[in-house]
Amino acid sequence: MRRYLNLWLKEYKVKKQKNKIAAYTRNTMHRKKMKDLFVEWRTFAHDEFTRKVRADMKVFREEMQEK
């Protein structure tokens, strides 16, 4: 009985270790996906903001020159 229990414990440890590795891999892939998404969003938002500021500055300068 003790031998079967030891074998089962070893098998359980291996299975648990494989599950941990799989979870780590899933989490790593998810983190990379989210990081890439954030970088793309940040780049897009920055470009949009820059365009908006330049357009507002152009309008502001035109208004100041008219005065």
C-alpha positions in Angstrom: 0.0 0.0 0.0 2.8 2.4 0.9 4.5 1.7 -2.4 1.3 2.7 -4.4 1.0 5.8 -2.3 4.5 6.9 -3.0 4.1 6.2 -6.7 0.8 8.2 -6.7 2.5 11.1 -4.9 5.4 11.1 -7.5 2.8 11.1 -10.3 0.8 13.8 -8.6 4.0 16.0 -8.2 4.9 15.6 -11.9 1.3 16.4 -12.9 1.2 19.5 -10.7 4.6 20.6 -12.1 3.3 20.3 -15.6 0.2 22.3 -14.8 2.4 25.0 -13.2 4.5 25.2 -16.4 1.4 25.3 -18.6 -0.1 28.1 -16.5 3.2 30.1 -16.6 3.3 29.7 -20.4 -0.4 30.8 -20.7 0.2 33.8 -18.4 3.4 34.8 -20.3 1.6 34.7 -23.7 -1.3 36.7 -22.2 1.1 39.3 -20.8 2.8 39.7 -24.1 -0.5 40.0 -25.9 -1.7 42.7 -23.5 1.7 44.5 -23.7 1.6 44.6 -27.5 -2.0 45.9 -27.4 -1.1 48.6 -24.9 1.9 49.7 -27.0 -0.3 49.9 -30.1 -2.9 51.9 -28.2 -0.3 54.2 -26.7 1.2 54.9 -30.1 -2.1 55.5 -31.7 -3.3 57.8 -28.9 0.0 59.7 -29.0 -0.3 60.3 -32.7 -3.9 61.4 -32.5 -3.1 63.8 -29.6 -0.1 65.2 -31.5 -2.3 65.8 -34.6 -5.0 67.4 -32.5 -2.5 69.8 -30.7 -1.0 70.8 -34.0 -4.4 71.6 -35.5 -5.4 73.6 -32.4 -2.1 75.5 -32.5 -2.7 76.3 -36.2 -6.1 77.7 -35.4 -4.8 79.6 -32.4 -2.0 81.2 -34.4 -4.4 82.2 -37.2 -6.7 83.8 -34.6 -3.8 85.6 -33.0 -2.6 87.0 -36.4 -6.1 88.3 -37.2 -6.1 90.4 -34.0 
